[in-house]
Each structure stands twice: as structure tokens, then as C-alpha cells.
Amino acid sequence: MIPKSKFLHRSAQLLTLLFFSTGIYSCGSGNAGGGNSQGPRTVNAEGFKAETEPYTIQIRATGELISYEEVELRTPVAGNVLSIHFEEGQYVRKGTLLVKIDSRTWEAQKKGLEAQLLSAENELSRKKQLLQIEGTSQEDVDHSEARVSSLKAQIEELAVRIDLAHVKAPFSGRLGMRNFSLGAYLSQGDMITRVVQTHKLKINFDIPARYASVARERLDVNVISSSAGDTTLARIYVVDPVINPNSRSLRLRGILENDKGRFIPGDFVQVLMDIEQNDNAILIPAEAIIADLNTQVVYLLRNGKAERHEVEIGTRTSGRVHILDGIVAGDTVLITGLMDIRDGSNINLMRLNQEAGL
């Protein structure tokens, strides 16, 4: 049996040894690059030193081409197609007859009413002469005048119907397709064809609301076709007076010449709009920007540690982002290792590049 004094002494030695071993393990696990609760770990990263440089602030937007004028011609009155006077895809002048709807019944009714009108006018003339010699009453004259007016109104209504039955081009342009044949019955509102003006095109595009002050009429913008790759100029002719409250954008509409037919309505295009020249702009690599909820964030290197900063960004170039606020010249922006970096992380700066990976 071990004496009580020796037992207590040996227990104290074991506790001391255990405490000492734990302390060594704790100190050893706090080396650079290891995760522990003693402080932020060290992350290897590359940086970019922000400097001012000349930069033309340019908006890139997606625009949609629309016809200068376009209309879907629909049957104004119901009836059978009596004749077709156009070919699909044909260019026509304003007022050209395209389709004639059968209006022979109305024309016959109009002739009959015109004959009645002639008789009614003669009768009215006789009654006015009799009224002068008191051979008739004013009431009879008024009745005859009412009949003449009624007949004229009926004739005018039929004339309108007959005119509507002759469907004409409302303006000069190129025709679309048709889906009916001679003799087909068309109900009121049925599609006849489409008339499109393409010698000029309109273009709609939106810009951020913060550039609303520089948007003005008669400003030229570059337009690049997404499908054909052709480039041309468009001139803004109207600026929407209201900013879209949902997208915080402003709609502009321009016009471009298209005599050669290089651009097609409905196509999407890229719009490049020069805003201003900034000789002291700061641009950083796009990979340095981190999207965080409704903000844009970068990590700056300060005294060997990472500092989280919110930034306001402007336009983009290929691989670069224009910084409006949040970074000044001389700041070192971290561009690699961002998945491991946290605010306050120790940073081992491996390289200071002009671009990541160079």
C-alpha cells in the first residue's frame, strides 16, 4: 500500500506534467497559416497598388432596335377578299392599295340612297317655293329638310365603309407576310400584313440614373450589332423625363440610318456612350470586387492586415472596374486569396502586381 504522502506527491507531478504538455501543444498550434482561437491566421495573397490614370468614362448598355414606323394592318370591316394588290416583302408607297374587301352591297345601297337624296332635295326645293306663297307649312319644309339630312348621313356612312374596304398602306415601307388567300372571309380585326419602315431605326437603351445629368438630345453613341457585328452611330433624340424607380435607370431613345439594311428591327445591340474624360481615375482589377448583399466590397492591405472597405463602382472595361469612392491612390488592394481573407486577417503579400497572375 502506497503511503498517503507519496500518493499526493506523485499526483501533483502528473498534474504538472499534463499542464506543461497542454501548454506546449497550444503554443505549437498557433503558427502562421494555422486556424486557432488565439488570433487571425496569416493568408498568402497578391495585391494591386491603386494609381490614378486617364480614363474616358463610358457607359455600356444593351439596346433594342425597333422600326422607325411599324403597324399591323388589320381588317377594318368584315367581308370576303375581293382582290389582293401586293406581294409579300414588297416595298410600297404611302396610299398604295393593298387589299380590297367586297363592298358591292354597300356601293349598291349608296347608289339607291343617292337617288332618294336627289328626289328629296327636289321636293325640299318645291316646298320652300310653296312656303313663300303660303302653299305649305313650315312644318312640311322642316320635315323635308330632316329627310335630306338623314339621307346624306346614310350616304356618308356607306362611303366610309366603302373606303375602309379598300385597305391602303398608311405610310411607305416594306410589307410582311400574309396568311389568307383571294376569296377568304376576314372578320373585323383579322391580320392582313405588317408595314415596316427600316431605312431608319430607333434604338431604346437604359443608363444608370446617376448619369442622368449628362444625358441630352443630339448626343451621338456607338452601336454594335450583337448578331452581325456591324458598328454605326446613333443620335439620341429623346430622353425619358422620368427615372425608373425600380431599376434606377433612365431610358434614352436614338435614331440611326439603315439605308443598306445592315440592322434588323428586334435585334439586340451594344451601346457605347462616352460620358466624360477623367484624368485622375482609379481603376482596379475586377477580381478584387466582392459582391456582398447590396454593397461592393474590397480588402485593402494596411499594416500587414486586411481591412474590409465598401466601394462605389462606376463603369467597367475588359477586366477593370472604375472606382468612384472607397479607394485612394496608393492603397494596396488584395486580388487573390479572397475566399480565405476576413477583416483583420494577417496578410503575407506574395507579389504586388499590376494585374493578378502576371
Secondary structure, DSSP 8 states (H G I E B T S, - for coil): ---HHHHHHHHHHHHHHHHHHHHHHHHHTTSTT---TTS--EEEEEEEE--EEEEEEEEEEEEEEEEEEEEEEE-SS-EEEEEE---TT-EE-TT-EEEEE--HHHHHHHHHHHHHHHHHHHHHHHHHHHHHTTSS-HHHHHHHHHHHHHHHHHHHHHHHHHHHTEEE-SSSEEE------TT-EE-TT-EEEEEEEEEEEEEEEEEEGGGGGG--TT-EEEEEETTT--EEEEEEEEE-SS-BTTTTEEEEEEEEE-TT--S-TT-EEEEEEEEEEEEEEEEEEGGG-EEETTEEEEEEEETTEEEEEEEEEEEE-SSEEEEEES--TT-EEE-S-TTT--TT-EEEEEEEESSTT-
